[in-house]
């Protein structure tokens, strides 16, 4: 009956997939007020996307580690519990492979989006700094004073020294997001971006980036009220902020096909329209990839990984081909019988025997362990691999020796393929199964 077990394990992998729930990288819910707020929000998005990658990697690692444990049992036990363990191993390996395939398919877009968010955040931090740049006033003085070599008038930029990293507070942590207003609920995937443009000169005399002439005022900062449009003996220059910032919200629009962020910025802004369009396209691809990847969670327990209905379908296909089902009249009893032989009545082998072996069996020192650890507590891939390899080889050697003894005694070979014949189990595994106290 178990001759088709290899087919059963291969069929099972198509039926038992990782637990996946849809989970997206969340975009900010609040409108940012400043460039530093924007940088903080964008870096939080990047961190969220990065966490999706690492959490999926951890899920794959957990499933492979879990697969290695029934692998030890499958190679160390020649009873039907070993077959059940091998079936569980195939399920976990396929779960890990499925998760890894999803990760491989979506990671490139996630990484490109993270890079785009990081570039945008960096530009926002630079803007937060450069927005503080001023041109100082050139105070009123006689024209001859301002044009003399020794007392020449100079337009001096002013940017206070920064002792901390951009957008970092006095306690060396990032400045807290000061955003308070919610984004429009109809705006999907909304993101705030701050752009800068050179501040244009004022239109009146004595305003930003204009010269002020006066016959009555010969000192102090230029003042529109004292500036004259006629000939003057005294001149000055009005300074101010070099850059003007604009806070803009962009969001995806259903009116655009394919879906895209609406255009913001212009050819004159920094970042300019073309830069923002390219970076936001990568961010949108990242959001789609995060949704496609979802949240992959390993089964909470060995028992929860086992699906009796899927196992029944797998057995039917192994017995009668890919179109077979467990409910076919000519297969129903065979499927039930094989299911009970493999997994015990009501899946008792999975619920009790496998769990008991995991919790009690201690691989020997020869198997690469310290001889004192329970199998369930071993998580190092190298230790688990050594244990599985050891019991595979040990099992093979024991069987070969038994064959020789049988031949010498002119008795039948030990491998008859009949389920009713008792099969070997390693002494340490048998002790674990029987609940006996293990010695090194």
Backbone torsions as a table, in degrees:
resi	resn	phi	psi	omega
1	UNK	NA	-33.5	-177.1
2	UNK	-89.4	8.8	179.1
3	UNK	-62.3	-25.6	-178.6
4	UNK	-93.5	16.8	-174.8
5	UNK	-63.8	-38.9	179.0
6	UNK	-60.4	-42.2	177.1
7	UNK	-62.6	-38.0	179.9
8	UNK	-60.4	-44.6	-178.1
9	UNK	-66.7	-36.0	179.6
10	UNK	-71.2	-36.7	176.7
11	UNK	-65.6	-37.5	-175.2
12	UNK	-62.1	-32.0	-174.9
13	UNK	-68.4	-22.0	178.2
14	UNK	-81.3	-11.7	-175.1
15	UNK	-106.6	-20.9	-174.3
16	UNK	-114.2	100.8	-174.4
17	UNK	-111.2	167.4	-179.8
18	UNK	-63.8	154.4	173.9
19	UNK	-75.6	116.7	-176.1
20	UNK	-126.4	131.1	172.3
21	UNK	-122.0	146.5	-179.7
22	UNK	-70.9	128.2	-179.9
23	UNK	-149.3	122.6	-177.1
24	UNK	-103.3	160.7	169.2
25	UNK	-73.7	121.5	-174.9
26	UNK	-77.7	134.2	174.2
27	UNK	-85.1	160.2	-176.7
28	UNK	-59.1	144.6	177.3
29	UNK	-93.3	-16.4	-176.6
30	UNK	-111.1	148.6	172.9
31	UNK	-76.6	127.8	178.4
32	UNK	-73.3	146.1	179.5
33	UNK	-96.7	-28.2	-173.8
34	UNK	-136.1	169.5	178.1
35	UNK	-62.5	-36.6	178.3
36	UNK	-66.6	-38.6	175.5
37	UNK	-59.7	-44.1	179.5
38	UNK	-61.1	-46.7	-179.1
39	UNK	-58.9	-42.2	179.4
40	UNK	-63.2	-45.6	-179.7
41	UNK	-63.0	-42.1	-179.0
42	UNK	-67.4	-39.1	178.8
43	UNK	-68.7	-33.0	175.5
44	UNK	-65.7	-39.1	175.5
45	UNK	-62.2	-43.8	179.7
46	UNK	-62.6	-41.6	178.5
47	UNK	-62.9	-39.8	179.7
48	UNK	-63.2	-42.5	178.5
49	UNK	-66.5	-39.6	179.2
50	UNK	-64.1	-38.3	179.0
51	UNK	-64.2	-34.3	178.3
52	UNK	-62.4	-38.2	179.0
53	UNK	-67.6	-50.5	-176.1
54	UNK	-67.1	-36.3	179.9
55	UNK	-67.8	-35.3	176.6
56	UNK	-69.1	-39.9	175.9
57	UNK	-59.7	-41.7	178.7
58	UNK	-65.2	-38.1	178.6
59	UNK	-64.1	-42.5	177.5
60	UNK	-61.9	-45.5	179.5
61	UNK	-60.4	-43.7	-179.8
62	UNK	-62.0	-43.1	-179.0
63	UNK	-68.0	-37.0	177.7
64	UNK	-68.8	-39.3	177.2
65	UNK	-63.4	-43.9	179.0
66	UNK	-63.1	-38.9	178.6
67	UNK	-63.2	-32.4	-178.0
68	UNK	-68.0	-25.7	-177.8
69	UNK	-74.4	-51.3	172.5
70	UNK	-64.3	-21.2	176.2
71	UNK	-63.1	-40.4	177.2
72	UNK	-62.2	-44.7	179.9
73	UNK	-65.1	-43.5	-178.6
74	UNK	-60.4	-34.6	-179.0
75	UNK	-87.8	-16.3	-177.4
76	UNK	-102.8	-9.0	-175.8
77	UNK	-121.6	132.6	176.9
78	UNK	-105.6	16.4	175.1
79	UNK	-95.3	178.7	179.4
80	UNK	-64.6	-21.0	174.9
81	UNK	-61.8	-31.9	176.9
82	UNK	-66.4	-40.1	177.1
83	UNK	-64.3	-42.7	179.1
84	UNK	-62.3	-39.9	178.4
85	UNK	-64.3	-39.8	178.6
86	UNK	-63.9	-37.8	177.5
87	UNK	-63.3	-45.2	178.2
88	UNK	-61.8	-41.4	178.6
89	UNK	-57.3	-45.3	-178.5
90	UNK	-63.6	-35.9	178.3
91	UNK	-63.0	-49.1	-177.3
92	UNK	-66.8	-37.5	178.2
93	UNK	-63.5	-42.2	179.0
94	UNK	-68.2	-37.5	176.3
95	UNK	-59.1	-45.0	180.0
96	UNK	-65.3	-41.9	-179.8
97	UNK	-64.7	-41.8	179.0
98	UNK	-62.4	-44.3	179.0
99	UNK	-64.7	-40.2	-179.6
100	UNK	-66.5	-36.7	176.9
101	UNK	-62.8	-43.2	178.8
102	UNK	-64.9	-38.7	179.2
103	UNK	-65.5	-45.2	-179.5
104	UNK	-63.0	-36.4	-178.1
105	UNK	-71.6	-30.8	-172.6
106	UNK	-106.9	-15.4	-177.8
107	UNK	-61.4	-42.5	-179.7
108	UNK	-54.9	-45.3	179.6
109	UNK	-67.9	-36.8	177.3
110	UNK	-62.9	-45.0	-178.6
111	UNK	-66.6	-40.8	178.6
112	UNK	-64.0	-37.6	177.2
113	UNK	-67.0	-39.9	177.2
114	UNK	-61.9	-42.7	178.6
115	UNK	-63.0	-42.4	179.3
116	UNK	-63.3	-44.0	177.8
117	UNK	-61.5	-39.4	179.9
118	UNK	-66.7	-40.3	177.5
119	UNK	-64.6	-44.9	179.1
120	UNK	-62.9	-42.1	178.6
121	UNK	-62.3	-40.9	177.9
122	UNK	-61.9	-40.3	178.8
123	UNK	-65.8	-35.5	178.8
124	UNK	-67.7	-38.2	177.5
125	UNK	-66.5	-37.8	176.4
126	UNK	-66.7	-40.1	178.1
127	UNK	-63.3	-39.2	179.4
128	UNK	-60.0	-31.7	179.1
129	UNK	-80.7	-50.2	-175.4
130	UNK	-68.8	-23.2	178.5
131	UNK	-67.2	-12.7	178.0
132	UNK	-88.7	-5.9	-177.4
133	UNK	-69.9	129.4	179.7
134	UNK	-124.5	154.4	162.5
135	UNK	-100.9	126.9	-178.0
136	UNK	-75.4	154.1	175.9
137	UNK	-64.4	145.0	166.2
138	UNK	-99.3	108.5	-174.4
139	UNK	-62.0	155.5	179.9
140	UNK	-61.1	136.3	176.6
141	UNK	-161.2	166.2	178.8
142	UNK	-63.6	150.6	-179.1
143	UNK	-59.4	-38.0	-179.6
144	UNK	-66.9	-33.5	177.7
145	UNK	-67.2	-44.9	-176.7
146	UNK	-70.1	-20.3	-177.8
147	UNK	-105.6	-2.7	177.7
148	UNK	-76.7	146.9	-177.2
149	UNK	-58.4	-44.0	-175.3
150	UNK	-73.1	-30.6	-174.7
151	UNK	-121.3	24.4	-173.7
152	UNK	-55.3	143.5	176.9
153	UNK	-77.0	135.9	-178.5
154	UNK	-127.7	138.5	174.1
155	UNK	-91.4	102.8	-172.3
156	UNK	-100.2	127.0	174.0
157	UNK	-74.5	151.8	178.3
158	UNK	-133.2	122.7	175.4
159	UNK	-143.2	107.5	-176.1
160	UNK	-58.3	144.9	179.0
161	UNK	-60.1	140.1	178.7
162	UNK	-108.4	117.7	-178.3
163	UNK	-91.8	-15.8	-179.5
164	UNK	-115.0	163.5	174.4
165	UNK	-63.7	156.1	179.9
166	UNK	-57.0	135.1	175.5
167	UNK	64.4	26.0	177.2
168	UNK	-115.6	134.6	-177.2
169	UNK	-82.9	-174.9	-177.2
170	UNK	-65.5	-26.0	-179.7
171	UNK	-89.4	12.6	177.9
172	UNK	69.2	9.6	173.3
173	UNK	-100.8	161.3	179.9
174	UNK	-60.9	144.2	176.2
175	UNK	-58.9	138.9	-179.1
176	UNK	-68.7	141.5	178.5
177	UNK	-63.4	121.7	-177.6
178	UNK	-93.4	7.1	-177.2
179	UNK	-64.3	138.4	-179.4
180	UNK	-127.7	-32.3	-175.9
181	UNK	-85.0	135.0	178.4
182	UNK	-73.5	150.9	171.0
183	UNK	-67.8	155.8	173.4
184	UNK	-57.2	127.2	-176.3
185	UNK	-61.2	-23.5	-179.9
186	UNK	-83.0	-9.3	-178.4
187	UNK	-91.4	109.2	-178.3
188	UNK	-82.3	141.0	176.1
189	UNK	55.8	38.8	-175.3
190	UNK	-67.1	138.2	178.2
191	UNK	-137.9	137.3	175.9
192	UNK	-93.6	138.8	176.1
193	UNK	-132.6	136.5	174.5
194	UNK	-103.4	128.7	175.8
195	UNK	-116.6	160.1	177.8
196	UNK	-127.6	150.1	171.5
197	UNK	-136.1	154.9	175.2
198	UNK	-60.8	135.2	178.9
199	UNK	-69.3	124.2	-178.7
200	UNK	-72.9	153.0	177.8
201	UNK	-62.5	152.5	176.7
202	UNK	-69.7	162.8	-178.4
203	UNK	-91.8	-17.4	-178.8
204	UNK	-107.0	153.1	176.8
205	UNK	-60.9	139.4	178.5
206	UNK	83.1	4.8	174.0
207	UNK	-100.8	178.7	-170.5
208	UNK	-48.0	130.1	176.9
209	UNK	61.0	31.3	173.9
210	UNK	-123.4	155.1	177.1
211	UNK	-91.2	140.7	178.2
212	UNK	-113.4	129.2	174.8
213	UNK	-113.6	140.4	-178.6
214	UNK	-151.7	145.1	174.5
215	UNK	-98.5	-15.1	-175.3
216	UNK	-104.6	-24.8	-177.6
217	UNK	-111.5	123.3	-177.2
218	UNK	-122.0	12.7	179.1
219	UNK	-154.9	167.8	179.2
220	UNK	79.1	177.8	-177.5
221	UNK	-71.8	147.9	176.7
222	UNK	-57.4	144.2	-178.8
223	UNK	-136.1	127.4	-176.2
224	UNK	-53.8	-37.8	-176.4
225	UNK	-64.3	-27.8	-176.9
226	UNK	-101.0	-1.1	-179.7
227	UNK	-78.9	142.1	-179.8
228	UNK	-118.4	149.8	179.7
229	UNK	-94.4	3.7	178.0
230	UNK	-103.4	-174.7	177.6
231	UNK	-58.5	139.4	-178.1
232	UNK	-139.1	151.3	179.9
233	UNK	-92.5	-22.2	-178.6
234	UNK	-114.2	140.4	178.9
235	UNK	-133.6	156.5	175.9
236	UNK	-153.9	172.7	-177.9
237	UNK	-132.9	130.9	-179.6
238	UNK	-92.3	121.4	179.1
239	UNK	-92.9	-160.8	179.3
240	UNK	153.3	-166.4	-178.3
241	UNK	-69.2	134.8	-178.8
242	UNK	-75.6	-36.8	-176.6
243	UNK	-117.8	147.7	174.3
244	UNK	-112.1	130.2	-178.7
245	UNK	-97.5	151.5	175.6
246	UNK	-134.5	126.9	178.8
247	UNK	-94.2	120.6	-175.5
248	UNK	-128.6	141.6	176.5
249	UNK	-106.5	130.4	173.9
250	UNK	-117.1	152.6	-179.5
251	UNK	-154.6	163.4	178.0
252	UNK	-77.8	147.9	-176.6
253	UNK	-125.6	132.8	177.4
254	UNK	-69.2	-14.7	-179.9
255	UNK	-75.9	-16.8	-178.3
256	UNK	-94.9	132.9	177.7
257	UNK	-127.9	121.3	-4.0
258	UNK	-68.8	167.0	-178.5
259	UNK	-53.8	134.1	-178.2
260	UNK	-154.8	163.8	172.4
261	UNK	-75.3	141.4	176.2
262	UNK	-68.0	148.6	-174.9
263	UNK	-71.3	138.1	174.9
264	UNK	-133.8	166.7	-177.6
265	UNK	78.4	-175.9	178.8
266	UNK	-150.2	-177.9	177.8
267	UNK	-67.7	-19.4	-175.8
268	UNK	-95.8	-11.6	-176.7
269	UNK	-87.0	162.6	170.3
270	UNK	-127.1	120.8	-6.5
271	UNK	-62.9	152.2	-178.5
272	UNK	-86.0	173.5	-174.6
273	UNK	-58.2	-43.4	-177.6
274	UNK	-64.4	-41.3	179.1
275	UNK	-63.4	-47.5	-178.1
276	UNK	-64.2	-39.1	179.3
277	UNK	-61.9	-44.8	-178.8
278	UNK	-66.5	-44.5	-177.5
279	UNK	-68.9	-41.6	-179.5
280	UNK	-68.4	-29.0	175.0
281	UNK	-63.8	-39.9	177.4
282	UNK	-67.6	-37.5	177.8
283	UNK	-63.8	-42.7	179.7
284	UNK	-65.0	-40.5	175.3
285	UNK	-60.1	-38.1	178.3
286	UNK	-63.9	-43.0	179.2
287	UNK	-62.2	-40.9	177.5
288	UNK	-64.2	-43.1	-179.1
289	UNK	-63.7	-38.9	179.1
290	UNK	-63.3	-39.2	177.9
291	UNK	-67.2	-41.5	178.7
292	UNK	-63.8	-39.9	-179.7
293	UNK	-68.4	-41.1	-178.8
294	UNK	67.4	-165.5	176.1
295	UNK	-112.4	113.7	-176.8
296	UNK	-97.2	121.9	-175.9
297	UNK	-121.2	126.2	176.5
298	UNK	-63.8	150.9	175.1
299	UNK	-54.9	141.7	-175.6
300	UNK	-64.7	-33.8	-178.9
301	UNK	-141.6	163.9	174.3
302	UNK	-56.8	-43.5	-177.3
303	UNK	-62.3	-39.8	-177.8
304	UNK	-70.6	-19.0	178.1
305	UNK	-75.2	-21.5	-176.4
306	UNK	-87.2	127.6	178.2
307	UNK	-117.5	109.0	-175.8
308	UNK	-60.6	-38.1	-179.6
309	UNK	-65.5	-43.1	177.7
310	UNK	-64.5	-39.4	178.1
311	UNK	-61.5	-41.6	178.5
312	UNK	-62.1	-42.4	177.5
313	UNK	-63.0	-41.7	179.5
314	UNK	-62.2	-42.1	179.8
315	UNK	-63.6	-43.4	180.0
316	UNK	-60.5	-43.6	-179.9
317	UNK	-67.5	-37.4	178.1
318	UNK	-66.1	-31.8	-178.7
319	UNK	-80.7	-38.4	-169.3
320	UNK	-135.2	12.6	175.8
321	UNK	103.1	174.2	-168.5
322	UNK	-70.0	-18.8	-179.6
323	UNK	-91.8	-3.7	-176.0
324	UNK	-72.9	150.0	175.2
325	UNK	-129.0	157.9	-176.9
326	UNK	-69.3	-18.2	-176.2
327	UNK	-94.6	0.4	177.9
328	UNK	-63.4	132.6	-176.5
329	UNK	-53.0	-38.9	-176.8
330	UNK	-78.9	-7.1	-178.2
331	UNK	-116.9	-19.1	-170.3
332	UNK	-52.9	-48.6	-178.1
333	UNK	-69.9	-39.1	178.4
334	UNK	-63.1	-42.4	179.1
335	UNK	-62.6	-45.3	-179.8
336	UNK	-61.6	-44.3	-178.8
337	UNK	-64.1	-46.3	179.9
338	UNK	-64.4	-39.8	179.1
339	UNK	-59.8	-44.1	-179.4
340	UNK	-69.2	-36.4	178.1
341	UNK	-65.6	-41.9	-177.9
342	UNK	-74.8	-49.7	-168.2
343	UNK	-114.1	0.7	-179.9
344	UNK	81.3	163.0	176.9
345	UNK	-63.8	133.6	-177.3
346	UNK	53.8	36.9	176.9
347	UNK	58.0	36.6	-176.0
348	UNK	-62.7	-32.7	179.1
349	UNK	-61.7	-38.8	179.9
350	UNK	-73.5	-47.0	-174.8
351	UNK	-69.2	-34.8	-171.8
352	UNK	-117.3	-58.3	-170.7
353	UNK	-65.1	-49.9	-178.8
354	UNK	-63.4	-45.3	179.6
355	UNK	-61.1	-40.6	179.8
356	UNK	-64.4	-43.1	178.7
357	UNK	-64.2	-40.7	178.4
358	UNK	-62.2	-38.2	-175.2
359	UNK	-83.5	-17.6	-173.9
360	UNK	-119.8	-28.2	-175.1
361	UNK	-70.4	132.8	178.6
362	UNK	-117.8	106.7	177.0
363	UNK	-56.8	141.7	-177.0
364	UNK	-73.4	168.9	176.9
365	UNK	-61.5	-34.5	179.0
366	UNK	-63.1	-23.0	180.0
367	UNK	-87.5	4.2	176.4
368	UNK	99.5	-2.4	178.6
369	UNK	-97.3	-178.7	176.3
370	UNK	-88.4	0.6	177.6
371	UNK	83.2	-2.8	-177.0
372	UNK	-117.7	-12.7	-176.6
373	UNK	-84.5	138.0	170.6
374	UNK	-72.6	147.1	-177.6
375	UNK	-56.1	-39.0	-177.1
376	UNK	-65.4	-22.5	-177.8
377	UNK	-92.7	-5.1	179.9
378	UNK	-89.4	122.1	-178.8
379	UNK	-124.5	-7.7	-180.0
380	UNK	-71.6	122.9	-178.0
381	UNK	-54.9	-38.8	-178.1
382	UNK	-64.5	-43.6	179.9
383	UNK	-63.4	-44.9	-179.2
384	UNK	-65.5	-39.5	178.7
385	UNK	-64.7	-43.1	179.1
386	UNK	-62.7	-40.5	-179.2
387	UNK	-65.3	-44.8	179.5
388	UNK	-63.1	-41.9	179.3
389	UNK	-63.9	-44.5	-178.8
390	UNK	-59.0	-49.3	-176.1
391	UNK	-72.4	-27.4	174.0
392	UNK	-63.5	-49.2	-179.2
393	UNK	-67.5	-43.3	-178.9
394	UNK	-61.8	-42.5	179.5
395	UNK	-62.8	-42.5	178.9
396	UNK	-63.1	-46.4	-179.6
397	UNK	-61.2	-45.4	-179.6
398	UNK	-60.8	-41.3	-179.5
399	UNK	-67.4	-39.1	178.8
400	UNK	-64.9	-40.5	178.5
401	UNK	-64.7	-40.1	179.5
402	UNK	-64.9	-37.4	177.7
403	UNK	-61.1	-44.0	179.7
404	UNK	-61.8	-42.9	179.8
405	UNK	-63.2	-41.5	180.0
406	UNK	-64.3	-39.1	178.9
407	UNK	-66.7	-40.1	179.0
408	UNK	-64.6	-34.6	-179.1
409	UNK	-90.0	5.6	-179.0
410	UNK	54.1	35.4	178.5
411	UNK	-103.3	173.3	-177.7
412	UNK	-70.7	152.1	176.4
413	UNK	-60.6	150.8	-178.4
414	UNK	-70.4	-31.4	-177.6
415	UNK	-89.1	98.9	179.3
416	UNK	-104.8	-14.9	-178.4
417	UNK	79.1	3.7	-179.7
418	UNK	-91.4	129.4	-177.0
419	UNK	-66.7	-27.9	-173.3
420	UNK	-75.4	-13.6	-179.6
421	UNK	-80.5	138.8	179.1
422	UNK	-64.4	142.4	-180.0
423	UNK	-118.5	159.7	-173.7
424	UNK	-77.1	155.1	173.4
425	UNK	-144.2	140.0	-178.6
426	UNK	-59.5	146.8	-175.4
427	UNK	-59.0	-40.0	-179.9
428	UNK	-67.9	-39.0	179.2
429	UNK	-67.2	-38.7	179.5
430	UNK	-63.7	-40.8	178.2
431	UNK	-62.7	-40.8	178.9
432	UNK	-63.5	-43.1	-178.9
433	UNK	-63.8	-36.6	-179.1
434	UNK	-82.7	-4.7	180.0
435	UNK	78.0	17.3	-179.3
436	UNK	-75.6	157.2	176.0
437	UNK	-73.1	129.0	-176.7
438	UNK	-92.2	141.1	173.5
439	UNK	-108.4	156.6	179.2
440	UNK	-55.8	NA	NA
